[in-house]
Amino acid sequence: MSALLPTYQRHDIELIEGSGSFVTDTKGQSYLDFTMGIAVCNTGHRHPFVQQRVTEQLGKLWHTSNLFISSKQERVAELLTKDSHLSHVFFCNSGTEANEGAFKLIRKWTQKTEILTFSQSFHGRTFAMMGATGQEKIKDGFGSMVPDFKHLTFNDFESLDMISEQTAAVWLEVIQGEGGVIPAEHEWLQALMEQTKKYDVKVVVDEVQTGIGRTGSRYAFEQTPLKPDIITVAKGLGSGFPVGALITTAEAATVFTPGTHGSTFGGNPLAMTAAEATLELLLPDEQMQQVQNKGKYLMAQLSELPGTMVREVRGRGLMIGIECHQAVAPLIQALQQTGLLVVSAGPNVIRLLPSLFVTESELDLAIEKIKSVCQQEVMM
């Protein structure tokens, strides 16, 4: 009998070792990992550069306190805001924490309470972020949610009419990850931005899954008409080390002043070392171009999957969803048997989240396994 609370539906696999795009379980079985901790290990498993930097830091200092100056935080904040209209950063430990910080900042900044989010969105599992999330299954059994979150229809122009002078912020993902890998349409985002400007409404972009190069740019919003007041990042920022960040404009510095927000572990030396090394690896233009090229190649190959099996392949960069005509749980299990790890995004979508350093031969191997499993399902 396990002493763990049963909050996860776990696969019967224990992974104990990893390098690059591959992991090994307790039975010695090797897997090509296209989950990467759910878009966390963007540099792959145990990237040598990140490992070296963190190992060096382990020999120096693990934790101090945010009562003291941190040059490491300053350096990472500069990398996160460089060449951007965003200028200020608050460090925490997870995406949910970053979103909670954004929630507090919006309430204090605007002195309003109405926040518009979208159906099928996902923003975390703390109590306020359950209210922000547009999926009822996340909220089931927890009673009344934090009030004043209203959920609009994603990619729906008429829904934007709900934006008004009473609205504090519109909060969205550029690509809904947990909701099915659904990209926001360019024209719709343009209309959203125009409407928020009209009523002086803040824009919050949840980049927890899409940020740190996953879509082929530092942040997904950079490929859109959006100019957010706040973005939140986490998953890919530390190559597997827990770290999150709220990134905002200079105006917010007059709102989040000493005593308004804090975190004991946020921005600790180990997390900042991992984040700095990760950003140095991922953010060069040539690396982002490679992510875009590899994503296009993967999308093109997956477009050849049988139409009787697959409804649509969509995504951006190396964040790709395969929407099927059937539940994908058996397909994910079958892919595990071939040595490929993937994750779902709702009941009918297979989500692919490989390392951003995945090689073309590794992409071809994954494509071969996916095509083989789909072909077997068609023949059954």
N, C-alpha and C positions, 0 to 999 in steps of 0.2 A: 504493500500500500504506500503510495507516494505521500510525502509530507507537504507537497506543493498544492496550492489552490488550483483547481482545474479550469483556469481562465483561458487556456489555449487548446485548440485542436491540433495536436502535434503529429507529425509523420513519425513512423517507427524507424527513425534514422538518427544516430548521434554522430555529429561531425566533430572530429578531433584534430584535424590538421588541414591547412590550406596554403596554397601558393599560387599567385596569379589568378587564373580563371578556374582553377581546379581545387576541390576539397576531397578529403578522404574520411570515411566513417570508421567506427570501431571494428568492423568486419574486414577492413582493408579494401572496401569498394571505393573506387574513384568516381567522381561526378564532375561534369562540366557545369559550373554554377552560373545560371542566368537569373539568380535572385539577388545575389550580393547583399544578403541581410536586409532585403527589401529596399534596394537603392541606397544602401549605406556605404558599402566598400567600393566606392567609385574608382579607386586606384587599384582594385583587385585585392586579393588576400595577401597580407604581409608584404606590401611593396617595400623593397629593400631601402629606398630612400627614407620613407616614413619610419620604418623600423629602426634605422640607424639613428635618426634624430630623436625619436622617443627614448631609445636605449640610452643615449647620451644624457637626456634630461632626467631619466630615472636615477642616474648617478649623481645628480645635483640637488634637485628640490622637487617634491611632489605637490605640496600644497602650502599656500600661505593664507592670504585673506584679501578680500577686496578693500580692506582698510589701508592697503599699501599700493604704491605705484606698480604698474605692470607694463614693462616695455613690450612684452610678448603680446598682450592684448592690443596695444597701440599698433603693432606691426600687422596683426591679423585684421584689425579694423580698417587699416589703410588699404590692404589688399581687397577687402570686401566692398569698399566704397570708391576705389580708384576709377577715374574717368566716368563718374556717375553723378546724378543730381542728388543722390543719397550721400549723407555725410557723417552720420553718427550711429554707433552700434552699442547694444547691450548684450552681454554674453550670458548664456544659461546652459542647461544640460540636455535639452530635448526640444523636439518640435512643438509639443504641447505647451511646454513652458514658454517658448518663444511666442506662441499664439496667445497665451494668457497675458503675457506682458503687453502684447499689441492691444488686447481687449482693454486692459487698464489704461493704457496710453490714450486710446481713442475716447474713452469715457471722460477722462480728465481734460483732454485737449479740446474736445468739442462741446463739453457740457450738455451733450445729448445722449439718448439711450438707444434709439432705434438703429439696429445694424442689419443690413440686408445681405444674406448669404444665398446659396443656391441648392436646389434639390440634387441629391447624389454627391454632395460635397463631403469632404472629411477633413476635420481640423483638430482631432485629438479626443482623448477620453477623460480629461478632467471635467468637472461639472459644467463650467461655463462653455467649454469647447464641445461638449455633447450637445448643448443648446445651439451652438453655431453650426454643427454638422447637420446636413440635410438627408440623413438616413435614419429612419425610425428604428431599425434593428439595434442601433447603437444606444438608444434611449429606453428601450423596453425594460420595464420593471423599476425604473428609478424615480417615478413620480414627476411632479411639475419641474420643468426646466427653468433655467435662468430666463426671465422674460425679455421681450423686446428684440429677439432675433426673429426675422421674417425670412422665409425661404422662397426665392423666386425660381422660375424655370430657366435652366442653363441654356444659353444660345437662343433665347426667345426675346425678340425685340419688344413685344408688348409689355413684358415684365419690367422693362426699364422705366415704364411710366410710374412705377412705385417709388422711384427716387424723388425725393422732395426736400423742402427746407427742414422737415422734421428728421431727416436721415443724418445720422452721425457718420456712417461709413458704409461702403459697399465692399464686401470681403469675398475674394474668389481665388480659385486655382486656375492658372492658365491652361493646364491639362489636368482634368480630374483623374487622380490616380486610383484610389480605392473605389471610386464611382464607375470605373470601367475604361480607363485610359481614353477620356473624351476631350479632345482639344477644343478650346474656345475659338469661334470663328472670328477672323480678322475684322470684318465689317461690324460685327456685333460688339467687339471690344472698342472699336472706334466710337460707336454710338453710346456705349456705356461711359466712356471717358468724357464725351461731350455733355452728357446728362449730369455727371458728377460736377463738372466745372460750372454748369449753369446754376446749381444750387449750393456750391461751395461744400461739397461732400467729400470726405476723405476716401481714399482707395487703399485697401489692404490686399496684398497679394501673398497668398500662402505658397511659398517656394520650398517647403520642407522636402518634398519629393522631387520636384523639377529643378531645383537649384544646384549650384556647384557643378555645372557642366553637363548635367544629365541630358539636356535637350540640344546640346551643341553650342551653347553660349553660357556665360557665367550664370545668368538667370534667364528663365524662360520668358519673362516679361520683356526682355531686351529685343525679342523678335516680334513684338506686338506694338500697337499704338499706346499702350498703357504707360502712364507716368505715376507710379504709386507713391503714396505718402509713407507707407510702411511696407516692408517685406519681411517674411520670416523664413529662416533656413535652419537646417539641422542635419538630417540623415547623412548626406555625402560629405559634410564639412570636415569630419575628423578621421576618415578612412576606417571607421569602426570604433573610434573612441567617442564616448558620449559628449556631445557639444552641440549647442544651438545658439542662434543669434537673432535678435530683432534689429533690423537695419532701417533707419529713418532719416528724415531731413533735419536741417539745422534748427528749424522752428521748434521741433520737439524737445530740444535741449532746454527750453524755457518752461517745459511742462514736467518732464521727468528730472526733477532736481533732487538733491540729497535727501534720503528718507522716503521717497515715493515708491521705490522698487528696489529689489536686491536679490542676491543669490549667494549662498555660502560657497558652493562648489563652482559656480559659473565663472568661466574664464580662468580655470586653474592652470598651472604651468604645463602639466601633461597634455591637457586638451588643446591648449594654445600651440604647443609644439607640434602636435599632430595636425592641427588645422593649418598652420603656416606651411608645413611641408606638403600637405595635400593641395593647397592652393598654388604653390609654386610649381607643382607637377601638372595641374589640370588647366590652369588659366591661360597659358600661352596661346596665341591665335592659331598656331599650326596644330595644336592639340585639339582645339575646339573644331577646327575644320575637319580633322580626322573623324571626330565623333559624328559630325554631319554626314560625311561621306559613307562611313560604315552603316549609319542608320538608313541611308537611302538604299544601300546595297541590300541590307537585311529586309527592308520593306519590299523591294523589288522581287527578291527570291520568295518571300512569303506570299506574294500576290499570286503565285502559281499553285497555292494550295487548292484542293477541290472545292468548288462552289457549293456542292451538296453538303459539305462539312462546315465551311467557313463563310460567315456572313460578311465580314469586313476585317481588314487589317488597317490599323491606324496608330498614330503617335508622332513623335518627333525626336530626332536624335536617336539615342539608345534607350528610349522609353516607348515600348511598343506593345500594343494590345491586339490579340487575335480573338475577335468575337465569333463564337461558334453558334450553330443552330441548336446545340444541346448543352447540357451541364458539362463543365470541363473537369470536374473532380476526377472522373475515371481516366481522362486523358493525361492529367498531371501525374496520376499514379503510374500510368503506362510509360510516360516519359522518364520517370524516376527509374523504372526497370531497365531503360536503355542507357542510363547514366547521365541524364540531363535533368537539372533542377530548375523548375519554373514556379511561378506563384500565380494565383488567381487574382482577378479584380472584379469581384461580383461573381455570380453563379455561372455566367456564360462566357467569360473573358479570361484568356491566358495572358499573363503579363510577362514580358521579357525585359529584364533589367541587368544586362551583363556589365562586366567591368568596362570602364571607358577606355581601357588599354587592350580590350579584346582584339585578338588577331583575326585576319580574314580566314585563316584555316580553322580557327575555333568557331567562327560564324558559320562556315560551311558544315562543320561537324554538327552544330546545333540544328541547322536547316535540314540536314539529312535525317536526323532523328525525328524532327517534327513531321516532316513529309512521310516518313515511314509509318509513324503511329497514326497519322491521319488516314493514310492509305489503307491500313489494316482496319480502321474503324469503318471506312466506306465499304469494304469488302464483307464486313460481318452482317 
